[in-house]
Amino acid sequence: MTMYLTRFSYTPETWARMIQSPEDRRDAARSYIESVGGKLHGFWYAFGESDGYTLWEAPDNVSMAAVALAIGSGGALSSGETTVLLTIEETIAALGKAKSIQYRRPGA
């Protein structure tokens, strides 16, 4: 299965609701990814550009996209971005394939 890193930020309204009624959102996140056959590996809040990060494993891009779309459509987030993570082995395989591509710089 493929690993995915998601960076997200809550809306001010979501933070206000969380302040009034603090909630551990890991169980909710876990249920979303498990519904498509995946696994939640971690959930963290952070200072900085994003409010939080999740590390997921999903069977395929379509399954992860479905989770991201469902969460994004709920209105609690002001932003969300999911990155597909490559294993070292996948990166080495990509490097091997890149050798056979005859790239030409623009204007060259």
C-alpha positions as CSV (number, residue, x, y, z in Angstrom):
1,M,0.0,0.0,0.0
2,T,1.0,3.6,-0.6
3,M,1.8,6.1,2.1
4,Y,0.3,9.6,2.1
5,L,1.2,12.8,4.1
6,T,-1.7,15.3,4.6
7,R,-1.2,18.8,5.8
8,F,-4.4,20.6,6.9
9,S,-5.6,23.7,8.6
10,Y,-8.9,24.2,10.4
11,T,-11.3,27.1,9.9
12,P,-11.5,29.6,12.8
13,E,-15.0,28.2,13.4
14,T,-13.7,24.7,13.8
15,W,-11.1,25.9,16.3
16,A,-13.8,27.7,18.3
17,R,-15.9,24.5,18.4
18,M,-12.8,22.5,19.5
19,I,-12.1,25.0,22.3
20,Q,-15.7,24.7,23.5
21,S,-15.7,20.9,23.3
22,P,-12.1,19.5,22.9
23,E,-12.1,16.3,20.9
24,D,-9.4,13.7,19.9
25,R,-9.9,13.6,16.1
26,R,-7.7,10.5,15.6
27,D,-10.6,8.1,16.0
28,A,-12.6,10.0,13.3
29,A,-9.6,10.0,11.0
30,R,-8.9,6.4,11.6
31,S,-12.5,5.5,10.7
32,Y,-12.4,7.4,7.4
33,I,-9.2,5.7,6.1
34,E,-10.3,2.2,7.4
35,S,-13.5,2.6,5.5
36,V,-11.5,2.3,2.2
37,G,-9.2,-0.4,3.5
38,G,-6.4,1.8,4.7
39,K,-4.6,2.6,8.0
40,L,-3.9,5.8,10.0
41,H,-0.2,5.8,11.1
42,G,-0.2,9.1,12.8
43,F,-2.0,12.4,13.6
44,W,-0.2,15.5,14.8
45,Y,-1.1,19.1,15.5
46,A,1.6,21.7,14.8
47,F,2.6,25.4,14.9
48,G,3.3,27.0,11.5
49,E,1.8,27.1,8.1
50,S,-0.4,24.0,8.7
51,D,-2.4,23.2,11.8
52,G,-1.9,19.5,11.6
53,Y,-0.5,16.5,9.8
54,T,-1.6,13.0,9.2
55,L,0.2,10.0,7.9
56,W,-2.0,7.5,6.1
57,E,-1.7,4.2,4.2
58,A,-4.2,3.5,1.5
59,P,-4.6,0.8,-1.1
60,D,-4.5,3.2,-4.0
61,N,-4.8,6.9,-5.1
62,V,-8.5,6.7,-5.7
63,S,-9.2,5.5,-2.2
64,M,-7.0,8.2,-0.6
65,A,-8.6,10.8,-2.9
66,A,-12.1,9.7,-1.7
67,V,-11.0,10.2,1.9
68,A,-9.5,13.6,1.2
69,L,-12.6,14.7,-0.8
70,A,-15.0,13.5,2.0
71,I,-13.0,15.3,4.7
72,G,-12.6,18.4,2.5
73,S,-16.3,18.6,1.7
74,G,-17.2,18.7,5.4
75,G,-16.4,22.4,5.8
76,A,-14.1,22.0,8.9
77,L,-10.9,22.7,7.0
78,S,-9.6,25.9,5.5
79,S,-7.0,24.0,3.6
80,G,-5.8,20.5,3.0
81,E,-3.0,19.1,0.8
82,T,-2.1,15.4,0.4
83,T,1.3,14.2,-0.8
84,V,2.0,10.7,-2.2
85,L,5.1,9.4,-0.5
86,L,7.5,7.1,-2.4
87,T,9.5,4.4,-0.7
88,I,13.3,4.3,-1.3
89,E,12.8,1.4,-3.6
90,E,10.2,3.2,-5.7
91,T,12.5,6.2,-5.9
92,I,15.4,4.0,-7.0
93,A,13.2,2.4,-9.6
94,A,12.1,5.8,-10.9
95,L,15.8,6.9,-11.1
96,G,16.5,3.8,-13.2
97,K,13.6,4.6,-15.6
98,A,14.7,8.3,-15.7
99,K,18.0,7.2,-17.4
100,S,16.1,6.0,-20.5
101,I,14.2,9.3,-21.0
102,Q,15.9,11.6,-23.4
103,Y,15.0,15.0,-21.9
104,R,15.8,18.1,-23.9
105,R,15.9,21.5,-22.1
106,P,13.6,24.2,-23.6
107,G,15.4,26.1,-26.3
108,A,18.2,23.6,-26.6
